[in-house]
């Protein structure tokens, strides 16, 4: 079955791809921190952050359509959380809406909070897409390990990405088997079948997890990610991090 891999474009030969993964992690996490601690009214700063991340994407040679599609997938989840804030935040009223007997008012403070959440979330999403898409997952996990991230966190990420496709295949096979054996039926019947499928899928996943764990223990797995290629910090890596930090500092000072 066809799957969409998050590191689909990690083999592109570009300046961003050739950087040390540790430098990319540090630089892009710094970008996220600068974005988060920027005031909501600093519109120029947010525009400059957007220009900076756009330039990095151009240097990475990742297709713009792929970036847009991946980033827009997450925005609805952010909206689900933030869309009601303008209606419940107290402050100066910007407008009102009536739905029968229900009357809702929108405040300027609530709209500013909504803007703050949306723009920061989108910029952070773009930075994470750049990091993940321009780095092979094995290298990214090894870099997290080198940066002393909790080993449990790194291992969970590794296994989650490796076996989520296996679980997806299992679910698709069960769905095809269900459709081949059932025709018609009430909605309640299909709900019961779906509940049974989820239960069976959970049991199969649990059993597969135990089998994989025992197999890895028998082969001497000690909780560390091993890759063939090693990491070597070069002058271009330090220059990239210095340039990014300098640009972020300038934006923070003059864009606020």
Secondary structure, DSSP 8 states (H G I E B T S, - for coil): -----TTTTTT--SHHHHS-HHHHHHHHHHHHHHHHTS-TT-HHHHHHHHHHHHHHHHHHT--HHHHHHHHHHHHHHHHHHHTTHHHHS-SSEEEEEEETTEEEEEEHHHHHHHHHHHHHHHHHHHHHHHHHHTS-HHHHHHHHHHTT--HHHHHHHHHHHHHHHHHHHHHHHHHHHHHHH--S--HHHHHHHHHHHHHHHHHHHHHHHHHHHHHHHHTT--S----SS-----HHHHHHHHHHHHHHHHHHHH--
